[in-house]
């Protein structure tokens, strides 16, 4: 249910803010998407924050931070647009940040599905590994940017610290302009600095990043599946904590029936995977897997082919055994004939 509502929110947000459908339709789409964001912010996230042990525990989850930021920025962007008529740069910035957070929050739902959970876990672990490298890279970037800003204040590429940061980052990726200044001395200084930046940042640090990503991927792949299951369990526990007490009691009754009772649940491990029926009793759980008709037919065909291969193997083994027996009888007959001839 929450996933369907969230996909509806993204659909309305895309129509109202991304596609910019003409009014009055666009106004309606923006209003409906904002209302859904307000519902998620104050009802869903509010309930989860209240049921958490503390606000600190609630905000310890990256997904909760992204959710609160996305919903809050969405509501703020719509409010600012109504106040300014949609022409304010503040409204556009808030809208862009809200869209970024809302679409990134899809990772939380992708972490639940078995087919995508491993990739989400790998990305999370690799980002943690690259964080330390980013600190070193950012230090070099800032040092060269400030140095070039102080040395070449009249050069267009280094007129301000933000502009210098962007220029040094562009140079680190291999982008060198033909000329940085009309002053030959200043231009020579900029060219020399660009060569040093390319050597340190592009050749050394970026090569180090590629090696780090390769080793991290090999290491992360080993623990990604366990991390994915832990991530899925975390999402499910957070969802369970946000349920109303009555709904939670109903689910608990289905998962932990009274003595002598049995409850039945049918779920799919993936959107298109086989359906599994769980028969839950006091002393255990019995799982029955039911395949779709096409999958069942494939399974039966595979079983028939396997039976044919086994029968063929048995016939070949029987023929080989008969051949070995015949060879032994021939050797015995040959030995008897030899003894008769010698006698």
Buried (B, 14 or more C-beta within 10 A) or exposed (E): EEEEEBEEBBEBBBBBBEEEBEEEEBBBBBBBBBBBBBBBBEEBBBBBBEBBEEEEEBEEBEBBBBBBBBBBBBBBBBEBBBEEEBEBEEBBEBBEBBBBBBBBBBBBBEBBBBEBBBBBBBEBBBEEBBEEBEEEBEEBBBEBBBBBBEEBEEBEBBBEBEBBBBBBBBBBEEEEBEEBBEEEEBBEBBBEBBEEBBEBBBEEBBEEBEEBBEEBBEEBEEEBBEBBBEBBEBBEEBBEBBBEEEEBEEEEEEEEBEEEEEBEEEEEEEEEBBBBEBEBEEEEEEEEEEBEEEBEEEEEEEEEEEEEEEEEEEEEEEEEEEEEEEEEEEEEEEEEEEEEEEE
